[in-house]
Amino acid sequence: MTTQSTIEWTEQTWNPVTGCTKISPGCKHCYAETMARRLHAMGVRGYAEGFKLTLVPERLAEPLRRKKPTVYFVNSMSDLFHERVPDTYIQRVFDVIRQTPQHTYQILTKRAERLPAFFSTHDAPDNTWLGVSVENRKHGLPRIEALRRVRSRIRFLSVEPLLEDLGDIDLHGIHWVIVGGESGPKARPMKQDWVVNIQRQCERQNVAFFFKQWGGWGADGRKRAKKHNGRLLLGRTWDDMPSAAISTG
């Protein structure tokens, strides 16, 4: 099922896999798990077992039917590189990507250790953007090095939810960084200094920077509804996207 997305940095979501399991602190308040419960209650196909990892092969052909060039976030409700998704199924996803060069596909994973192994025998099509989640130093920063080992036209980081100051970050080979705070009633705070630290490093290292949201905590350190905190950082919005002209490397 492809769905018009409310995520600021994409257009549609495509979920040929649903469900997941938690592996790091960034997963604690997973929005997809909450959404899966709602979709299960509504009887939506693919969520018969709630948030249990499920392959949904009948959705594989959906992008083939759309001619209009579209930016797809792949598996917003799962992780394509989850250890229980077979390589053969991942390859079927990439076969569809390869057959639809008019589209752009953004693939994000927390299972970064699987990327170098998979792409040692498979190529990432030029219309693929590969990214990893980076929520903290311990779990997030090592994923960047695994991503850097993969040849991809665009490599990106989703630093959301940002749970602590990441310190110095080596952004060599990274083309785009998205930063956001956690939302929801149990949202953990994100401090403005942590975000500014990343924005300045992106600027110095010539990396596109996208600030998605403050989430449940504002720049002033006060907790309130997400909609009241907005997206302003240092008095402006940051909507930079990676250059389509970046060559594979």
C-alpha positions, 0 to 999 in steps of 0.5 A: 500500500502506497500512501501520501506521506505527512513526513516533510522530506518525502512524498509517498510511503511504500511498505512491502514489509510491515512490522519490526522489533526494537534494537536501540533506544531510538525504538523506545516510542516507535510511531510505527508500532502505534500506527500498526495497532490502529491499522490492525484494528481497522482490518488493513491488509498487512497488519493482521498480526499487528506489528509482527514482521510481515512480508507483503509481496502483493505490494511489490508492484505498486510503484510500477503502476505510478508513472508520475515521478515520485519520492518514496520512503520505503518501509516507513512501517518496518526496516527493509534490512531486518534480520528476518527479511531474506536477501532474496526478498530485498532483491525483489524490492530493488528489482522494482526500484530498478524498473522505475527510474522515474521514482526516487526511493529513500531507504532507512535502516537501523540494521546498518551492519547488514548493508556492506554484506548485502551490497557486496554482491548487489548494486544500489540503483542510482535512484536509491538513497540509502540512510541510517538512523543516528539517535545517540553516540553508542548505537547511532554513530557506528552506523555511519561507518557501515553506511559509508562502506556502501556505494550509493548515489545519496547517503543520508542520516536520520538523526531522529529522535536526537537523544543526546549531543553527538559531539564531533561527527565525521560526515565524509561521504554523507550527503544529507542529514535530517534532524528531529525531536521525538513527538508523542506524550512520552517524548524525550527532550531534545536540546537546541545546542545538540541540533545547532552542533549538527547544523554547524558541522553540516555547514562546515562539511558541505552537507545538506541539512534538513530540520524536521521538527522540535517534536514534543519539546520546544527550543526553550526546553518546555514540553507542549504539543508538537504543533506549537513547537514548529520547525524554526531553528535559529530563526529560520526553517532548514529544508535543504535536500541533497544535490541530485548531481552528486555522483556515486562514490 
